[in-house]
Amino acid sequence: MGLLNLFSFASLALSISTGVQAVSWTATPFNPASVPLAVRSPYVSAWLPQGAGTALNAAWPTFWTGTNVGWAGYVRIDGTTYNFLGLPIVAGATAATQKSLDITSTQSTFVMTAGPIDLTANFFSPVEPTDLVKQSTPFSYLTLSAVSNDGNSHTVSVYTDISAEWVASDDTLTVNWTSTTTGNVLTHQVQLENQQLYTEVSDRIQQGSVYYSTDNTASATYQTGQDAVVRAQFINNGVLANTLDTNFRAINDDWPVFAFAHDLGTVGTTASTPVVFSVGQARDPAVEYIIANNQLQARSLYFWSNYASVADAIAFFHSDYTAALGRAQAFDSQLQSDASAISTDYAGLVAMSVRQAFGATEITISKNSDGSWNTADVLMFLKEISSDGNVNTVDVIFPAWPILLYTNPALGKYLILGLFEYQATGQYPNKWACHDLGSAYPQALGHNDGKDETMPLEESGNMLIMALSYTQKSNDTSLITTYSSLLDQWTQYLIAEALIPANQISTDDFAGSLANQTNLAIKGIVGIKAMSVIAGMLGDTQKESNYSSIAASYVTQWQTFATASDGSHLTLSYGDDSSWGLSYNLYADKLLGTNVFPQSVYDMQTAWYKTVTNTYGVPLDTRHTYTKSDWQSWTAAIVTDDTMRDTFISSVVKYIGNGENSVPLSDWYDSVSGDISGGFQNRPVVGGHLALLAL
């Protein structure tokens, strides 16, 4: 299935039982641990930490790490002011009451009751997988619309601001700012006074600027200054003073904020036209990338190729709002339709996953020697958020792979192409596939010393599987043609090492190293078979036959090594009958259609999983009770009956909505308690939740 043919589909309200105490508002599909507000890139990532049920105006939005990104909102009705966003403490405002929360794959919509008015706040982060300009544009929308709830007409004005906390987590740093107060769009721009190229501190980029904008309507007003002063101006007057503070200072020095207000006029029982705001972070260059001869290339976000300036990009972003919303609604509906065909729980799960998965990525291009943009040179970069911070980690791309196959396989190519390009330069000294393109995002500096995290079997198998699956989905053979020698080199490693895996780590490196891993052997064998198929595509029938025979022989031997003596399940490691684990790498065999493993293995594992399911799912393996949501989704896609499939899915959904956590979705959690593990949060591997849609 895919999103190639979008069509209108009526929204389906999902009712999912999560076991959490009831909140005072309706939630569709459910209340997650953290609600995505503005999630477009590794540096545009604002969330509402919700836990067991925190309203939009009962906490400050946070960056994914948990540090505040000040975002405040008021609505003034007939002279009475209500706070609907954030937690500003300024006299004269009453808290609005949250009425509902609706989450789709691109939008989080809150309805807040403020006396006689219902205010709809829609946080909309576009997902445009087939448009590289739009997908790489690092901005997100907030729109506000009001409607009377008592049948009468009321005078209404609205206000929002952001603080300089959007720029950095260290609030002692000095910032400066400027405002554009003419033209079709009003914009506040704020940035660090002292910038550092390609440098992160506490996962925040120390480069570029944050932009907060709104349409320049006849009633629009603006103001910058101390938080309490600017907010009081609106609370007391319903308009801003059109004044600009030029006293540049530290983020926490009288907390400068950047505000806009709009007078909606008289509002009755027909909803007012949405007022559009946008927020984002832009920098140039974006990524430093190693090329041949240890040279470094500065790469820019793709959207720069389409605009003369950030101001032009913002102006288009605002003028495109209505069309963008239509595209998003079609995207949401198609995804929901496809996922609902599996279950309503599954539709809720994938809706919670899309923005987070794409929010770890950036699409880049280089420049030609004459300074013009080379839009033919597209590379996508992914940050390994919250675990290592690496660039294009192969075993993070791999679990996220299904969302790329489902939305646009070309994005998968752009994501792994840099890995191929780098290793083809000969600078990486190892004979297996490298682990990542760089230790610290956004610097893709390679590992010319060969000292990247060592996962030779894991990453070699991953690269072969992804290369073939991209080729199958796209009918584009350029990747396997250009890099056939690399693919063959990695296959030779798998032939030597896959059947009896050495004591090494897999993608689940937190579990430690282990010899004779059954699941790791599966990956290696599928990788060998994948190279057989690739060789056939390239017309090399001898290699095709040879590699196919090797894979088949290995499967026969593997079954003897990996099956418990009573024939009830696969072991975690050869010979240990008391051990078992999620055999999620079998998914690759189904994805590629290689069918190198017999159906009896899938049937056996399906029956076994039914006997080891805990409250929040099946443990990753017998070493611990923790599990992974991505690997459970992969496994759900290949079990042989719908009951176990649905058990996997509903267990993950129960965990997501259990009210025990308040961080962006963590893929690593305890299957008994539902608590998150190891600080994992906001990782792009949740793209793997779409595994059932990618087959």
Buried (B, 14 or more C-beta within 10 A) or exposed (E): BBBEEBEEBEEBEBEBEBEBEEBEBBBBBBBBBBBBBBBBBBBBBBBBBBBBBBBBBBBBBBBBBBBBBBBBBBBBBEEBBBBBBBBBEBEEBEBBBBBBBBBBBBBBBBBBBBBBBBBBBBBBBBBBBBEBBBBBBBBBBBBBBBBBBEEEBBBBBBBBBBBBBBBBBBBEBBBBBEBBEEEEBBBBBBBBEEEEBBEBEEBBBBBBBBBBBBBBBEEBBBBBBBBBBBBBBBBBBBBBBEBBBEEBBBBBBBBBBBBBBBBBEEBEEEEBEBBBBBBBBBBEBBBBBBBEEEEBBBBBBBBBBBBEEBBEBBBBBBBBBEEBBEBBBBBBBBBBBBBBEBBBBBBBBBBBBBBBBBBBBBBBBBBEEEEEBEBEBBBBBBBBBBBBBBBBBBBBBBBBBBBBBBBBBBBBBBBBBBBBBBBBBEBBEBEBBBBBBBBBBBBBBBBBEEEBBBBBBBBBBBBBBBBBBBBBBBEBEEBBEBBBEBBBBBBBBBBEBBBBBEEBBBBBBBBEEBEBBBBBBBBBBBBBBBBBBBBBBBEBEEBBEBBBEBBBEBBEEBBEBBBBEEEBBBBBBBEBEEBBBBBBBBBBBBBBEBEBBEEEBBEBBBBBBBEBBBBBBBBBBBBEBBBBBBBBBBBBBBBEEEEBBBBBBBBBBBBBBBBBBBBBBBBBBBBBBBBBBEEBBBBBBBBBBBBBBBB
